[in-house]
Amino acid sequence: MDIKKKDGDGINITAKVDRENYNKLIKDIKKLGKKYETKSDINKLHYSVLCNCQRLPYMPVKGWCSRVVDDNGKVSEVIFIDYDNILYRIVEDELRYLMEEYNLSPFYIFNSQESKDSHGEIYGNYMAICLTKKTFREVIEIQNELHCDQAYKRIPLIYRFKTWVLRLGNKGNKGRPKFKEVIGDLNKFYSQNVSNAHLEALHVIYPEIPKVKYNRLDGHDISKLFVTEYVTASK
């Protein structure tokens, strides 16, 4: 067990257990929380105890990175965005805004889960990819405008490769993400600096994707892509 003190009187306790003892621990925590909350003076509730219990990552998943390295050594990123449990109209509105505000080429949209709510509105989990090359800090600024997954935005800040990753292959019983549509005008020509390696990969994996008219591809081929494997706890 790992115990770390935080600022003030705070404390973090980390314990790794098997499933049998995990279930027993949760049961005990519920009892203890109710017991000591009931015993506490209602006028002196100066402490809050938060228990974040979750399964450790265990399922290997293949993904590709947003990283682009030019021949001169300049490092850029294409824009990867991950949305969880969100109305699709919010996704559309936000991405159209980004294209206008930051002078971006179209977004390719994929979904790993999609449904309709009781009002007939479409919602689900979505991945969005824009092939315009931006600096690391520019992508952070762009993502901070969005209602995308908060943990996904922060991962590159702690991940040793400092890049974003999206799933390419299967995850457990789930197949690869499904292509949904392109957000942007397919009749228009786009002059932004675009990653050709990511574009080639998209058309290999998803041959049904319509072609976008890019005027300024960087010339890299698919061999320049960075592919990785990571583990997840979600099925």
FENRARA-V81968 format. One record per residue. N is the residue number from 1. SS is DSSP state (~ for helix, > for strand, _ for the rest). Layout:
BEGIN
n=N ss=SS
n=N ss=SS
END
This chain:
BEGIN
n=1 ss=_
n=2 ss=>
n=3 ss=>
n=4 ss=>
n=5 ss=>
n=6 ss=_
n=7 ss=_
n=8 ss=_
n=9 ss=_
n=10 ss=_
n=11 ss=>
n=12 ss=>
n=13 ss=>
n=14 ss=>
n=15 ss=_
n=16 ss=_
n=17 ss=_
n=18 ss=_
n=19 ss=~
n=20 ss=~
n=21 ss=~
n=22 ss=~
n=23 ss=~
n=24 ss=~
n=25 ss=~
n=26 ss=~
n=27 ss=~
n=28 ss=~
n=29 ss=~
n=30 ss=~
n=31 ss=~
n=32 ss=~
n=33 ss=~
n=34 ss=~
n=35 ss=~
n=36 ss=~
n=37 ss=~
n=38 ss=~
n=39 ss=~
n=40 ss=_
n=41 ss=_
n=42 ss=~
n=43 ss=~
n=44 ss=~
n=45 ss=_
n=46 ss=_
n=47 ss=_
n=48 ss=_
n=49 ss=_
n=50 ss=_
n=51 ss=_
n=52 ss=_
n=53 ss=_
n=54 ss=_
n=55 ss=_
n=56 ss=_
n=57 ss=_
n=58 ss=_
n=59 ss=>
n=60 ss=>
n=61 ss=>
n=62 ss=>
n=63 ss=>
n=64 ss=>
n=65 ss=>
n=66 ss=_
n=67 ss=>
n=68 ss=>
n=69 ss=>
n=70 ss=_
n=71 ss=_
n=72 ss=_
n=73 ss=_
n=74 ss=_
n=75 ss=>
n=76 ss=>
n=77 ss=>
n=78 ss=>
n=79 ss=>
n=80 ss=>
n=81 ss=>
n=82 ss=>
n=83 ss=>
n=84 ss=>
n=85 ss=>
n=86 ss=>
n=87 ss=>
n=88 ss=~
n=89 ss=~
n=90 ss=~
n=91 ss=~
n=92 ss=~
n=93 ss=~
n=94 ss=~
n=95 ss=~
n=96 ss=~
n=97 ss=~
n=98 ss=~
n=99 ss=~
n=100 ss=~
n=101 ss=~
n=102 ss=_
n=103 ss=_
n=104 ss=_
n=105 ss=_
n=106 ss=_
n=107 ss=>
n=108 ss=>
n=109 ss=>
n=110 ss=>
n=111 ss=>
n=112 ss=>
n=113 ss=>
n=114 ss=>
n=115 ss=>
n=116 ss=>
n=117 ss=_
n=118 ss=_
n=119 ss=_
n=120 ss=_
n=121 ss=_
n=122 ss=>
n=123 ss=>
n=124 ss=>
n=125 ss=>
n=126 ss=>
n=127 ss=>
n=128 ss=>
n=129 ss=>
n=130 ss=>
n=131 ss=>
n=132 ss=>
n=133 ss=>
n=134 ss=>
n=135 ss=_
n=136 ss=~
n=137 ss=~
n=138 ss=~
n=139 ss=~
n=140 ss=~
n=141 ss=~
n=142 ss=~
n=143 ss=~
n=144 ss=_
n=145 ss=_
n=146 ss=_
n=147 ss=_
n=148 ss=_
n=149 ss=_
n=150 ss=~
n=151 ss=~
n=152 ss=~
n=153 ss=~
n=154 ss=~
n=155 ss=~
n=156 ss=~
n=157 ss=~
n=158 ss=~
n=159 ss=_
n=160 ss=_
n=161 ss=_
n=162 ss=_
n=163 ss=_
n=164 ss=_
n=165 ss=>
n=166 ss=>
n=167 ss=>
n=168 ss=_
n=169 ss=_
n=170 ss=_
n=171 ss=>
n=172 ss=_
n=173 ss=_
n=174 ss=>
n=175 ss=_
n=176 ss=_
n=177 ss=_
n=178 ss=>
n=179 ss=>
n=180 ss=>
n=181 ss=>
n=182 ss=>
n=183 ss=>
n=184 ss=_
n=185 ss=_
n=186 ss=_
n=187 ss=_
n=188 ss=_
n=189 ss=>
n=190 ss=>
n=191 ss=_
n=192 ss=_
n=193 ss=_
n=194 ss=>
n=195 ss=_
n=196 ss=~
n=197 ss=~
n=198 ss=~
n=199 ss=~
n=200 ss=~
n=201 ss=~
n=202 ss=~
n=203 ss=~
n=204 ss=~
n=205 ss=~
n=206 ss=_
n=207 ss=_
n=208 ss=_
n=209 ss=_
n=210 ss=_
n=211 ss=_
n=212 ss=_
n=213 ss=>
n=214 ss=>
n=215 ss=_
n=216 ss=_
n=217 ss=>
n=218 ss=_
n=219 ss=_
n=220 ss=_
n=221 ss=_
n=222 ss=~
n=223 ss=~
n=224 ss=~
n=225 ss=_
n=226 ss=_
n=227 ss=>
n=228 ss=>
n=229 ss=>
n=230 ss=>
n=231 ss=>
n=232 ss=>
n=233 ss=_
n=234 ss=_
n=235 ss=_
END
